[in-house]
Amino acid sequence: MDKSMTSMVVRVGDGLTSVIDIRGDVTAASEPALMAAYEEASRQGARRLVLNFSDLKYMNSGGIGMLVTLLVRANRQHQPLAAYGLSDHYREIFELTRLDEAIGIYDDEPSALAG
Amino acid sequence: MNPVACSAPRRLASFALASVPGSERVALAQVADSVADLNLPPRRLDKLKTAVAEATMNAIEHGNDNRPDLAVDIEVFYSGTEIIVTVTDHGGREGSGWADRGDDTEIPDLDRKLSGDQGPRGWGLFLIRHMVDGMEVTAEGEHRTVRLTIRTPVPGG
């Protein structure tokens, strides 16, 4: 029931920035898909990553843990993370967990790419 | 005293779910359906849904050790001023120790997680506590119950 409810699509955003379009659920079960997307973006030479949450349906504590894992990996490679498309609810959760201090939060894609 | 606030809580829903991944999604949907007529503001409803999903996940993973044969029992009540959701598992049985194990008993700290001092997970109880107005855990025999309360707008207020 918890599988195959996530899709991650990597695309070139702007220069050396890659955008990962996250569709569906972000839970612990999404980790293989997100890490594969991260690796693909890195192979493409991404120096910076933007996570697009516009089509996020559901995120739980396991998903937050997975984002922490992604942050650790990206920090090691000196790849800053940004995000946009979060609903007010998930934006609040990013503030509570202080993920917003480690991941730049923007209102839309142009702002995130310019960030 | 407000007579509405003093009335006995009315049960809105009662259901049981198997301890399998994904049941938390069913729980949040059924709880949301059961309170649909109470005009909870959307932001409050989102918080209730997140708290219910996290409490159900804890029940499945830590209380029932992911055993599909052990049910998670969920009840929803409305008192006139509060929605009360109880999530009951088998975490009080011998060999289980829901409250005494796992990263969830440690206050999560992002800096420590990023430096490797803490594991990346362990946000569940933290989220629940910040989503609802009250959370308490009680145990009776082998059953352990998490009781979540969230205040509702005063009728006509």
Chai-1 contact restraints between the chains, C-beta under 6 A:
chainA,res_idxA,chainB,res_idxB,connection_type,confidence,min_distance_angstrom,max_distance_angstrom,comment,restraint_id
A,M1,B,P21,contact,1.0,0.0,6.0,A-B,restraint_1
A,M1,B,G22,contact,1.0,0.0,6.0,A-B,restraint_2
A,D2,B,P21,contact,1.0,0.0,6.0,A-B,restraint_3
A,D2,B,G22,contact,1.0,0.0,6.0,A-B,restraint_4
A,N60,B,A53,contact,1.0,0.0,6.0,A-B,restraint_5
A,S61,B,E54,contact,1.0,0.0,6.0,A-B,restraint_6
A,S61,B,W123,contact,1.0,0.0,6.0,A-B,restraint_7
A,S61,B,G124,contact,1.0,0.0,6.0,A-B,restraint_8
A,S61,B,L127,contact,1.0,0.0,6.0,A-B,restraint_9
A,I64,B,W123,contact,1.0,0.0,6.0,A-B,restraint_10
A,G65,B,P120,contact,1.0,0.0,6.0,A-B,restraint_11
A,G65,B,R121,contact,1.0,0.0,6.0,A-B,restraint_12
A,V68,B,K113,contact,1.0,0.0,6.0,A-B,restraint_13
A,V68,B,P120,contact,1.0,0.0,6.0,A-B,restraint_14
A,T69,B,P120,contact,1.0,0.0,6.0,A-B,restraint_15
A,V72,B,L114,contact,1.0,0.0,6.0,A-B,restraint_16
A,H89,B,D46,contact,1.0,0.0,6.0,A-B,restraint_17
A,L96,B,H130,contact,1.0,0.0,6.0,A-B,restraint_18
A,R98,B,L110,contact,1.0,0.0,6.0,A-B,restraint_19
